Amino acid sequence: MDDKTILTIDELAEYLRVKKRTVYDWVKKGKIPAIKTVGQWRFRKDKIEEWLETHN
């Protein structure tokens, strides 16, 4: 998986080792970088990596 990879909610939850509900909550509160395409949330791995760096 390279840094330009696009992740689904399931993949992101597994990657971050959190529940899907937690990811949905973060998206709803605007706490995590997300893109909504065709009614589904997607996450760029490089943006998630940046987010992790600034929120640790």
PDBQT receptor file of N, H, CA, C and O in Angstrom, charges set to zero:
ATOM      1  N   MET A   1       0.849  -1.183   0.000  1.00  0.00    +0.000 N 
ATOM      2  CA  MET A   1       0.000   0.000   0.000  1.00  0.00    +0.000 C 
ATOM      3  C   MET A   1       0.890   1.240   0.000  1.00  0.00    +0.000 C 
ATOM      4  O   MET A   1       1.665   1.449   0.933  1.00  0.00    +0.000 OA
ATOM      5  N   ASP A   2       0.781   2.063  -1.046  1.00  0.00    +0.000 N 
ATOM      6  H   ASP A   2       0.151   1.893  -1.804  1.00  0.00    +0.000 HD
ATOM      7  CA  ASP A   2       1.604   3.265  -1.083  1.00  0.00    +0.000 C 
ATOM      8  C   ASP A   2       0.850   4.448  -0.481  1.00  0.00    +0.000 C 
ATOM      9  O   ASP A   2      -0.323   4.320  -0.130  1.00  0.00    +0.000 OA
ATOM     10  N   ASP A   3       1.513   5.595  -0.359  1.00  0.00    +0.000 N 
ATOM     11  H   ASP A   3       2.466   5.699  -0.644  1.00  0.00    +0.000 HD
ATOM     12  CA  ASP A   3       0.929   6.762   0.300  1.00  0.00    +0.000 C 
ATOM     13  C   ASP A   3      -0.249   7.370  -0.452  1.00  0.00    +0.000 C 
ATOM     14  O   ASP A   3      -1.048   8.083   0.155  1.00  0.00    +0.000 OA
ATOM     15  N   LYS A   4      -0.386   7.113  -1.752  1.00  0.00    +0.000 N 
ATOM     16  H   LYS A   4       0.262   6.533  -2.245  1.00  0.00    +0.000 HD
ATOM     17  CA  LYS A   4      -1.495   7.665  -2.537  1.00  0.00    +0.000 C 
ATOM     18  C   LYS A   4      -2.727   6.756  -2.501  1.00  0.00    +0.000 C 
ATOM     19  O   LYS A   4      -3.725   7.032  -3.169  1.00  0.00    +0.000 OA
ATOM     20  N   THR A   5      -2.657   5.698  -1.738  1.00  0.00    +0.000 N 
ATOM     21  H   THR A   5      -1.847   5.474  -1.196  1.00  0.00    +0.000 HD
ATOM     22  CA  THR A   5      -3.750   4.751  -1.640  1.00  0.00    +0.000 C 
ATOM     23  C   THR A   5      -4.994   5.412  -1.056  1.00  0.00    +0.000 C 
ATOM     24  O   THR A   5      -4.904   6.245  -0.154  1.00  0.00    +0.000 OA
ATOM     25  N   ILE A   6      -6.145   5.034  -1.577  1.00  0.00    +0.000 N 
ATOM     26  H   ILE A   6      -6.219   4.357  -2.310  1.00  0.00    +0.000 HD
ATOM     27  CA  ILE A   6      -7.427   5.483  -1.057  1.00  0.00    +0.000 C 
ATOM     28  C   ILE A   6      -8.008   4.349  -0.221  1.00  0.00    +0.000 C 
ATOM     29  O   ILE A   6      -8.118   3.215  -0.687  1.00  0.00    +0.000 OA
ATOM     30  N   LEU A   7      -8.374   4.660   1.004  1.00  0.00    +0.000 N 
ATOM     31  H   LEU A   7      -8.285   5.581   1.383  1.00  0.00    +0.000 HD
ATOM     32  CA  LEU A   7      -8.892   3.658   1.933  1.00  0.00    +0.000 C 
ATOM     33  C   LEU A   7     -10.396   3.811   2.132  1.00  0.00    +0.000 C 
ATOM     34  O   LEU A   7     -10.929   4.919   2.073  1.00  0.00    +0.000 OA
ATOM     35  N   THR A   8     -11.071   2.696   2.366  1.00  0.00    +0.000 N 
ATOM     36  H   THR A   8     -10.638   1.796   2.414  1.00  0.00    +0.000 HD
ATOM     37  CA  THR A   8     -12.478   2.705   2.749  1.00  0.00    +0.000 C 
ATOM     38  C   THR A   8     -12.564   2.840   4.270  1.00  0.00    +0.000 C 
ATOM     39  O   THR A   8     -11.549   2.809   4.966  1.00  0.00    +0.000 OA
ATOM     40  N   ILE A   9     -13.776   2.989   4.767  1.00  0.00    +0.000 N 
ATOM     41  H   ILE A   9     -14.600   3.014   4.201  1.00  0.00    +0.000 HD
ATOM     42  CA  ILE A   9     -13.980   3.034   6.227  1.00  0.00    +0.000 C 
ATOM     43  C   ILE A   9     -13.434   1.767   6.873  1.00  0.00    +0.000 C 
ATOM     44  O   ILE A   9     -12.725   1.834   7.878  1.00  0.00    +0.000 OA
ATOM     45  N   ASP A  10     -13.762   0.613   6.297  1.00  0.00    +0.000 N 
ATOM     46  H   ASP A  10     -14.337   0.558   5.481  1.00  0.00    +0.000 HD
ATOM     47  CA  ASP A  10     -13.289  -0.663   6.859  1.00  0.00    +0.000 C 
ATOM     48  C   ASP A  10     -11.767  -0.733   6.884  1.00  0.00    +0.000 C 
ATOM     49  O   ASP A  10     -11.170  -1.120   7.888  1.00  0.00    +0.000 OA
ATOM     50  N   GLU A  11     -11.151  -0.357   5.777  1.00  0.00    +0.000 N 
ATOM     51  H   GLU A  11     -11.636  -0.042   4.961  1.00  0.00    +0.000 HD
ATOM     52  CA  GLU A  11      -9.688  -0.411   5.688  1.00  0.00    +0.000 C 
ATOM     53  C   GLU A  11      -9.037   0.560   6.658  1.00  0.00    +0.000 C 
ATOM     54  O   GLU A  11      -8.033   0.235   7.292  1.00  0.00    +0.000 OA
ATOM     55  N   LEU A  12      -9.613   1.760   6.773  1.00  0.00    +0.000 N 
ATOM     56  H   LEU A  12     -10.428   2.024   6.258  1.00  0.00    +0.000 HD
ATOM     57  CA  LEU A  12      -9.038   2.747   7.686  1.00  0.00    +0.000 C 
ATOM     58  C   LEU A  12      -9.174   2.297   9.138  1.00  0.00    +0.000 C 
ATOM     59  O   LEU A  12      -8.240   2.440   9.927  1.00  0.00    +0.000 OA
ATOM     60  N   ALA A  13     -10.329   1.758   9.485  1.00  0.00    +0.000 N 
ATOM     61  H   ALA A  13     -11.088   1.642   8.845  1.00  0.00    +0.000 HD
ATOM     62  CA  ALA A  13     -10.533   1.273  10.850  1.00  0.00    +0.000 C 
ATOM     63  C   ALA A  13      -9.518   0.175  11.189  1.00  0.00    +0.000 C 
ATOM     64  O   ALA A  13      -8.951   0.153  12.281  1.00  0.00    +0.000 OA
ATOM     65  N   GLU A  14      -9.304  -0.723  10.244  1.00  0.00    +0.000 N 
ATOM     66  H   GLU A  14      -9.765  -0.705   9.357  1.00  0.00    +0.000 HD
ATOM     67  CA  GLU A  14      -8.317  -1.785  10.459  1.00  0.00    +0.000 C 
ATOM     68  C   GLU A  14      -6.914  -1.198  10.572  1.00  0.00    +0.000 C 
ATOM     69  O   GLU A  14      -6.145  -1.594  11.448  1.00  0.00    +0.000 OA
ATOM     70  N   TYR A  15      -6.575  -0.258   9.693  1.00  0.00    +0.000 N 
ATOM     71  H   TYR A  15      -7.200   0.064   8.982  1.00  0.00    +0.000 HD
ATOM     72  CA  TYR A  15      -5.258   0.371   9.691  1.00  0.00    +0.000 C 
ATOM     73  C   TYR A  15      -4.974   1.099  11.010  1.00  0.00    +0.000 C 
ATOM     74  O   TYR A  15      -3.872   1.016  11.552  1.00  0.00    +0.000 OA
ATOM     75  N   LEU A  16      -5.991   1.813  11.518  1.00  0.00    +0.000 N 
ATOM     76  H   LEU A  16      -6.886   1.880  11.078  1.00  0.00    +0.000 HD
ATOM     77  CA  LEU A  16      -5.823   2.562  12.762  1.00  0.00    +0.000 C 
ATOM     78  C   LEU A  16      -6.110   1.734  14.014  1.00  0.00    +0.000 C 
ATOM     79  O   LEU A  16      -5.880   2.184  15.136  1.00  0.00    +0.000 OA
ATOM     80  N   ARG A  17      -6.615   0.519  13.803  1.00  0.00    +0.000 N 
ATOM     81  H   ARG A  17      -6.802   0.154  12.891  1.00  0.00    +0.000 HD
ATOM     82  CA  ARG A  17      -6.973  -0.388  14.900  1.00  0.00    +0.000 C 
ATOM     83  C   ARG A  17      -8.017   0.235  15.824  1.00  0.00    +0.000 C 
ATOM     84  O   ARG A  17      -7.889   0.227  17.048  1.00  0.00    +0.000 OA
ATOM     85  N   VAL A  18      -9.059   0.775  15.182  1.00  0.00    +0.000 N 
ATOM     86  H   VAL A  18      -9.164   0.781  14.188  1.00  0.00    +0.000 HD
ATOM     87  CA  VAL A  18     -10.209   1.310  15.905  1.00  0.00    +0.000 C 
ATOM     88  C   VAL A  18     -11.464   0.728  15.269  1.00  0.00    +0.000 C 
ATOM     89  O   VAL A  18     -11.404   0.119  14.201  1.00  0.00    +0.000 OA
ATOM     90  N   LYS A  19     -12.596   0.917  15.929  1.00  0.00    +0.000 N 
ATOM     91  H   LYS A  19     -12.645   1.412  16.797  1.00  0.00    +0.000 HD
ATOM     92  CA  LYS A  19     -13.859   0.436  15.381  1.00  0.00    +0.000 C 
ATOM     93  C   LYS A  19     -14.340   1.377  14.282  1.00  0.00    +0.000 C 
ATOM     94  O   LYS A  19     -14.010   2.562  14.266  1.00  0.00    +0.000 OA
ATOM     95  N   LYS A  20     -15.129   0.816  13.363  1.00  0.00    +0.000 N 
ATOM     96  H   LYS A  20     -15.397  -0.148  13.377  1.00  0.00    +0.000 HD
ATOM     97  CA  LYS A  20     -15.696   1.634  12.286  1.00  0.00    +0.000 C 
ATOM     98  C   LYS A  20     -16.502   2.792  12.868  1.00  0.00    +0.000 C 
ATOM     99  O   LYS A  20     -16.470   3.894  12.320  1.00  0.00    +0.000 OA
ATOM    100  N   ARG A  21     -17.217   2.568  13.955  1.00  0.00    +0.000 N 
ATOM    101  H   ARG A  21     -17.243   1.673  14.400  1.00  0.00    +0.000 HD
ATOM    102  CA  ARG A  21     -18.025   3.609  14.587  1.00  0.00    +0.000 C 
ATOM    103  C   ARG A  21     -17.151   4.797  14.989  1.00  0.00    +0.000 C 
ATOM    104  O   ARG A  21     -17.579   5.946  14.876  1.00  0.00    +0.000 OA
ATOM    105  N   THR A  22     -15.939   4.529  15.455  1.00  0.00    +0.000 N 
ATOM    106  H   THR A  22     -15.592   3.596  15.546  1.00  0.00    +0.000 HD
ATOM    107  CA  THR A  22     -15.011   5.592  15.834  1.00  0.00    +0.000 C 
ATOM    108  C   THR A  22     -14.644   6.433  14.618  1.00  0.00    +0.000 C 
ATOM    109  O   THR A  22     -14.610   7.660  14.704  1.00  0.00    +0.000 OA
ATOM    110  N   VAL A  23     -14.368   5.784  13.483  1.00  0.00    +0.000 N 
ATOM    111  H   VAL A  23     -14.396   4.787  13.413  1.00  0.00    +0.000 HD
ATOM    112  CA  VAL A  23     -14.041   6.511  12.260  1.00  0.00    +0.000 C 
ATOM    113  C   VAL A  23     -15.224   7.375  11.838  1.00  0.00    +0.000 C 
ATOM    114  O   VAL A  23     -15.044   8.543  11.490  1.00  0.00    +0.000 OA
ATOM    115  N   TYR A  24     -16.431   6.814  11.864  1.00  0.00    +0.000 N 
ATOM    116  H   TYR A  24     -16.577   5.866  12.146  1.00  0.00    +0.000 HD
ATOM    117  CA  TYR A  24     -17.624   7.589  11.512  1.00  0.00    +0.000 C 
ATOM    118  C   TYR A  24     -17.774   8.809  12.426  1.00  0.00    +0.000 C 
ATOM    119  O   TYR A  24     -18.098   9.900  11.956  1.00  0.00    +0.000 OA
ATOM    120  N   ASP A  25     -17.544   8.631  13.712  1.00  0.00    +0.000 N 
ATOM    121  H   ASP A  25     -17.281   7.745  14.094  1.00  0.00    +0.000 HD
ATOM    122  CA  ASP A  25     -17.636   9.748  14.664  1.00  0.00    +0.000 C 
ATOM    123  C   ASP A  25     -16.619  10.837  14.330  1.00  0.00    +0.000 C 
ATOM    124  O   ASP A  25     -16.953  12.022  14.347  1.00  0.00    +0.000 OA
ATOM    125  N   TRP A  26     -15.382  10.445  14.027  1.00  0.00    +0.000 N 
ATOM    126  H   TRP A  26     -15.111   9.482  14.013  1.00  0.00    +0.000 HD
ATOM    127  CA  TRP A  26     -14.348  11.416  13.676  1.00  0.00    +0.000 C 
ATOM    128  C   TRP A  26     -14.728  12.185  12.417  1.00  0.00    +0.000 C 
ATOM    129  O   TRP A  26     -14.526  13.397  12.338  1.00  0.00    +0.000 OA
ATOM    130  N   VAL A  27     -15.283  11.472  11.422  1.00  0.00    +0.000 N 
ATOM    131  H   VAL A  27     -15.447  10.487  11.486  1.00  0.00    +0.000 HD
ATOM    132  CA  VAL A  27     -15.703  12.120  10.176  1.00  0.00    +0.000 C 
ATOM    133  C   VAL A  27     -16.816  13.124  10.477  1.00  0.00    +0.000 C 
ATOM    134  O   VAL A  27     -16.768  14.266  10.020  1.00  0.00    +0.000 OA
ATOM    135  N   LYS A  28     -17.799  12.703  11.233  1.00  0.00    +0.000 N 
ATOM    136  H   LYS A  28     -17.838  11.775  11.605  1.00  0.00    +0.000 HD
ATOM    137  CA  LYS A  28     -18.944  13.559  11.560  1.00  0.00    +0.000 C 
ATOM    138  C   LYS A  28     -18.495  14.834  12.271  1.00  0.00    +0.000 C 
ATOM    139  O   LYS A  28     -19.053  15.906  12.039  1.00  0.00    +0.000 OA
ATOM    140  N   LYS A  29     -17.496  14.719  13.128  1.00  0.00    +0.000 N 
ATOM    141  H   LYS A  29     -17.043  13.848  13.317  1.00  0.00    +0.000 HD
ATOM    142  CA  LYS A  29     -16.996  15.858  13.901  1.00  0.00    +0.000 C 
ATOM    143  C   LYS A  29     -15.902  16.641  13.154  1.00  0.00    +0.000 C 
ATOM    144  O   LYS A  29     -15.396  17.637  13.671  1.00  0.00    +0.000 OA
ATOM    145  N   GLY A  30     -15.541  16.198  11.951  1.00  0.00    +0.000 N 
ATOM    146  H   GLY A  30     -15.952  15.388  11.531  1.00  0.00    +0.000 HD
ATOM    147  CA  GLY A  30     -14.519  16.882  11.165  1.00  0.00    +0.000 C 
ATOM    148  C   GLY A  30     -13.124  16.744  11.725  1.00  0.00    +0.000 C 
ATOM    149  O   GLY A  30     -12.269  17.595  11.481  1.00  0.00    +0.000 OA
ATOM    150  N   LYS A  31     -12.884  15.689  12.468  1.00  0.00    +0.000 N 
ATOM    151  H   LYS A  31     -13.578  14.997  12.666  1.00  0.00    +0.000 HD
ATOM    152  CA  LYS A  31     -11.581  15.499  13.114  1.00  0.00    +0.000 C 
ATOM    153  C   LYS A  31     -10.562  14.781  12.246  1.00  0.00    +0.000 C 
ATOM    154  O   LYS A  31      -9.374  14.771  12.568  1.00  0.00    +0.000 OA
ATOM    155  N   ILE A  32     -11.009  14.180  11.147  1.00  0.00    +0.000 N 
ATOM    156  H   ILE A  32     -11.975  14.188  10.885  1.00  0.00    +0.000 HD
ATOM    157  CA  ILE A  32     -10.113  13.381  10.317  1.00  0.00    +0.000 C 
ATOM    158  C   ILE A  32     -10.318  13.780   8.855  1.00  0.00    +0.000 C 
ATOM    159  O   ILE A  32     -11.453  14.023   8.447  1.00  0.00    +0.000 OA
ATOM    160  N   PRO A  33      -9.247  13.853   8.056  1.00  0.00    +0.000 N 
ATOM    161  CA  PRO A  33      -9.405  14.224   6.647  1.00  0.00    +0.000 C 
ATOM    162  C   PRO A  33     -10.131  13.128   5.864  1.00  0.00    +0.000 C 
ATOM    163  O   PRO A  33      -9.713  11.970   5.859  1.00  0.00    +0.000 OA
ATOM    164  N   ALA A  34     -11.217  13.511   5.207  1.00  0.00    +0.000 N 
ATOM    165  H   ALA A  34     -11.557  14.452   5.210  1.00  0.00    +0.000 HD
ATOM    166  CA  ALA A  34     -12.032  12.538   4.477  1.00  0.00    +0.000 C 
ATOM    167  C   ALA A  34     -12.584  13.158   3.204  1.00  0.00    +0.000 C 
ATOM    168  O   ALA A  34     -12.700  14.377   3.078  1.00  0.00    +0.000 OA
ATOM    169  N   ILE A  35     -12.917  12.287   2.271  1.00  0.00    +0.000 N 
ATOM    170  H   ILE A  35     -12.823  11.296   2.374  1.00  0.00    +0.000 HD
ATOM    171  CA  ILE A  35     -13.508  12.687   0.998  1.00  0.00    +0.000 C 
ATOM    172  C   ILE A  35     -14.779  11.863   0.824  1.00  0.00    +0.000 C 
ATOM    173  O   ILE A  35     -14.758  10.644   0.993  1.00  0.00    +0.000 OA
ATOM    174  N   LYS A  36     -15.879  12.520   0.488  1.00  0.00    +0.000 N 
ATOM    175  H   LYS A  36     -15.896  13.510   0.351  1.00  0.00    +0.000 HD
ATOM    176  CA  LYS A  36     -17.109  11.771   0.223  1.00  0.00    +0.000 C 
ATOM    177  C   LYS A  36     -17.295  11.687  -1.284  1.00  0.00    +0.000 C 
ATOM    178  O   LYS A  36     -17.431  12.707  -1.960  1.00  0.00    +0.000 OA
ATOM    179  N   THR A  37     -17.301  10.458  -1.808  1.00  0.00    +0.000 N 
ATOM    180  H   THR A  37     -17.191   9.630  -1.259  1.00  0.00    +0.000 HD
ATOM    181  CA  THR A  37     -17.501  10.233  -3.228  1.00  0.00    +0.000 C 
ATOM    182  C   THR A  37     -18.618   9.230  -3.422  1.00  0.00    +0.000 C 
ATOM    183  O   THR A  37     -18.619   8.158  -2.816  1.00  0.00    +0.000 OA
ATOM    184  N   VAL A  38     -19.559   9.581  -4.261  1.00  0.00    +0.000 N 
ATOM    185  H   VAL A  38     -19.558  10.452  -4.753  1.00  0.00    +0.000 HD
ATOM    186  CA  VAL A  38     -20.700   8.725  -4.579  1.00  0.00    +0.000 C 
ATOM    187  C   VAL A  38     -21.347   8.206  -3.289  1.00  0.00    +0.000 C 
ATOM    188  O   VAL A  38     -21.702   7.031  -3.193  1.00  0.00    +0.000 OA
ATOM    189  N   GLY A  39     -21.493   9.090  -2.309  1.00  0.00    +0.000 N 
ATOM    190  H   GLY A  39     -21.205  10.044  -2.387  1.00  0.00    +0.000 HD
ATOM    191  CA  GLY A  39     -22.169   8.740  -1.064  1.00  0.00    +0.000 C 
ATOM    192  C   GLY A  39     -21.367   7.882  -0.103  1.00  0.00    +0.000 C 
ATOM    193  O   GLY A  39     -21.908   7.405   0.895  1.00  0.00    +0.000 OA
ATOM    194  N   GLN A  40     -20.091   7.677  -0.384  1.00  0.00    +0.000 N 
ATOM    195  H   GLN A  40     -19.652   8.064  -1.195  1.00  0.00    +0.000 HD
ATOM    196  CA  GLN A  40     -19.259   6.844   0.488  1.00  0.00    +0.000 C 
ATOM    197  C   GLN A  40     -18.008   7.614   0.891  1.00  0.00    +0.000 C 
ATOM    198  O   GLN A  40     -17.431   8.350   0.091  1.00  0.00    +0.000 OA
ATOM    199  N   TRP A  41     -17.605   7.434   2.127  1.00  0.00    +0.000 N 
ATOM    200  H   TRP A  41     -18.074   6.835   2.777  1.00  0.00    +0.000 HD
ATOM    201  CA  TRP A  41     -16.408   8.098   2.630  1.00  0.00    +0.000 C 
ATOM    202  C   TRP A  41     -15.166   7.352   2.187  1.00  0.00    +0.000 C 
ATOM    203  O   TRP A  41     -15.111   6.123   2.203  1.00  0.00    +0.000 OA
ATOM    204  N   ARG A  42     -14.161   8.136   1.787  1.00  0.00    +0.000 N 
ATOM    205  H   ARG A  42     -14.205   9.135   1.774  1.00  0.00    +0.000 HD
ATOM    206  CA  ARG A  42     -12.854   7.602   1.406  1.00  0.00    +0.000 C 
ATOM    207  C   ARG A  42     -11.778   8.447   2.080  1.00  0.00    +0.000 C 
ATOM    208  O   ARG A  42     -12.005   9.605   2.430  1.00  0.00    +0.000 OA
ATOM    209  N   PHE A  43     -10.611   7.848   2.253  1.00  0.00    +0.000 N 
ATOM    210  H   PHE A  43     -10.427   6.907   1.968  1.00  0.00    +0.000 HD
ATOM    211  CA  PHE A  43      -9.521   8.488   2.996  1.00  0.00    +0.000 C 
ATOM    212  C   PHE A  43      -8.217   8.263   2.257  1.00  0.00    +0.000 C 
ATOM    213  O   PHE A  43      -7.871   7.127   1.933  1.00  0.00    +0.000 OA
ATOM    214  N   ARG A  44      -7.483   9.354   1.985  1.00  0.00    +0.000 N 
ATOM    215  H   ARG A  44      -7.765  10.277   2.248  1.00  0.00    +0.000 HD
ATOM    216  CA  ARG A  44      -6.167   9.225   1.362  1.00  0.00    +0.000 C 
ATOM    217  C   ARG A  44      -5.163   8.869   2.446  1.00  0.00    +0.000 C 
ATOM    218  O   ARG A  44      -5.065   9.542   3.472  1.00  0.00    +0.000 OA
ATOM    219  N   LYS A  45      -4.422   7.801   2.197  1.00  0.00    +0.000 N 
ATOM    220  H   LYS A  45      -4.502   7.255   1.363  1.00  0.00    +0.000 HD
ATOM    221  CA  LYS A  45      -3.467   7.327   3.202  1.00  0.00    +0.000 C 
ATOM    222  C   LYS A  45      -2.432   8.386   3.545  1.00  0.00    +0.000 C 
ATOM    223  O   LYS A  45      -2.049   8.511   4.709  1.00  0.00    +0.000 OA
ATOM    224  N   ASP A  46      -1.966   9.156   2.556  1.00  0.00    +0.000 N 
ATOM    225  H   ASP A  46      -2.277   9.054   1.611  1.00  0.00    +0.000 HD
ATOM    226  CA  ASP A  46      -0.965  10.181   2.849  1.00  0.00    +0.000 C 
ATOM    227  C   ASP A  46      -1.534  11.260   3.772  1.00  0.00    +0.000 C 
ATOM    228  O   ASP A  46      -0.824  11.763   4.643  1.00  0.00    +0.000 OA
ATOM    229  N   LYS A  47      -2.815  11.621   3.591  1.00  0.00    +0.000 N 
ATOM    230  H   LYS A  47      -3.392  11.212   2.884  1.00  0.00    +0.000 HD
ATOM    231  CA  LYS A  47      -3.447  12.619   4.469  1.00  0.00    +0.000 C 
ATOM    232  C   LYS A  47      -3.658  12.064   5.870  1.00  0.00    +0.000 C 
ATOM    233  O   LYS A  47      -3.546  12.795   6.854  1.00  0.00    +0.000 OA
ATOM    234  N   ILE A  48      -3.961  10.778   5.962  1.00  0.00    +0.000 N 
ATOM    235  H   ILE A  48      -4.051  10.184   5.163  1.00  0.00    +0.000 HD
ATOM    236  CA  ILE A  48      -4.120  10.142   7.276  1.00  0.00    +0.000 C 
ATOM    237  C   ILE A  48      -2.775  10.122   8.006  1.00  0.00    +0.000 C 
ATOM    238  O   ILE A  48      -2.710  10.364   9.211  1.00  0.00    +0.000 OA
ATOM    239  N   GLU A  49      -1.709   9.830   7.266  1.00  0.00    +0.000 N 
ATOM    240  H   GLU A  49      -1.762   9.633   6.287  1.00  0.00    +0.000 HD
ATOM    241  CA  GLU A  49      -0.371   9.841   7.871  1.00  0.00    +0.000 C 
ATOM    242  C   GLU A  49      -0.031  11.230   8.414  1.00  0.00    +0.000 C 
ATOM    243  O   GLU A  49       0.500  11.349   9.518  1.00  0.00    +0.000 OA
ATOM    244  N   GLU A  50      -0.333  12.278   7.649  1.00  0.00    +0.000 N 
ATOM    245  H   GLU A  50      -0.764  12.181   6.753  1.00  0.00    +0.000 HD
ATOM    246  CA  GLU A  50      -0.099  13.656   8.116  1.00  0.00    +0.000 C 
ATOM    247  C   GLU A  50      -0.928  13.937   9.365  1.00  0.00    +0.000 C 
ATOM    248  O   GLU A  50      -0.428  14.513  10.331  1.00  0.00    +0.000 OA
ATOM    249  N   TRP A  51      -2.190  13.530   9.342  1.00  0.00    +0.000 N 
ATOM    250  H   TRP A  51      -2.595  13.062   8.557  1.00  0.00    +0.000 HD
ATOM    251  CA  TRP A  51      -3.094  13.729  10.468  1.00  0.00    +0.000 C 
ATOM    252  C   TRP A  51      -2.548  13.033  11.725  1.00  0.00    +0.000 C 
ATOM    253  O   TRP A  51      -2.579  13.594  12.820  1.00  0.00    +0.000 OA
ATOM    254  N   LEU A  52      -2.054  11.817  11.549  1.00  0.00    +0.000 N 
ATOM    255  H   LEU A  52      -2.028  11.361  10.659  1.00  0.00    +0.000 HD
ATOM    256  CA  LEU A  52      -1.486  11.084  12.687  1.00  0.00    +0.000 C 
ATOM    257  C   LEU A  52      -0.277  11.815  13.268  1.00  0.00    +0.000 C 
ATOM    258  O   LEU A  52      -0.113  11.882  14.486  1.00  0.00    +0.000 OA
ATOM    259  N   GLU A  53       0.565  12.361  12.397  1.00  0.00    +0.000 N 
ATOM    260  H   GLU A  53       0.431  12.307  11.408  1.00  0.00    +0.000 HD
ATOM    261  CA  GLU A  53       1.756  13.084  12.853  1.00  0.00    +0.000 C 
ATOM    262  C   GLU A  53       1.386  14.300  13.700  1.00  0.00    +0.000 C 
ATOM    263  O   GLU A  53       2.063  14.596  14.684  1.00  0.00    +0.000 OA
ATOM    264  N   THR A  54       0.330  14.998  13.329  1.00  0.00    +0.000 N 
ATOM    265  H   THR A  54      -0.220  14.758  12.530  1.00  0.00    +0.000 HD
ATOM    266  CA  THR A  54      -0.044  16.222  14.038  1.00  0.00    +0.000 C 
ATOM    267  C   THR A  54      -0.959  15.980  15.233  1.00  0.00    +0.000 C 
ATOM    268  O   THR A  54      -1.180  16.889  16.034  1.00  0.00    +0.000 OA
ATOM    269  N   HIS A  55      -1.490  14.781  15.364  1.00  0.00    +0.000 N 
ATOM    270  H   HIS A  55      -1.311  14.042  14.714  1.00  0.00    +0.000 HD
ATOM    271  CA  HIS A  55      -2.425  14.498  16.456  1.00  0.00    +0.000 C 
ATOM    272  C   HIS A  55      -1.894  13.447  17.440  1.00  0.00    +0.000 C 
ATOM    273  O   HIS A  55      -2.669  12.766  18.112  1.00  0.00    +0.000 OA
ATOM    274  N   ASN A  56      -0.596  13.329  17.513  1.00  0.00    +0.000 N 
ATOM    275  H   ASN A  56       0.033  13.882  16.968  1.00  0.00    +0.000 HD
ATOM    276  CA  ASN A  56       0.000  12.406  18.501  1.00  0.00    +0.000 C 
ATOM    277  C   ASN A  56       0.743  13.181  19.554  1.00  0.00    +0.000 C 
ATOM    278  O   ASN A  56       1.313  12.588  20.470  1.00  0.00    +0.000 OA
TER     279      ASN A  56
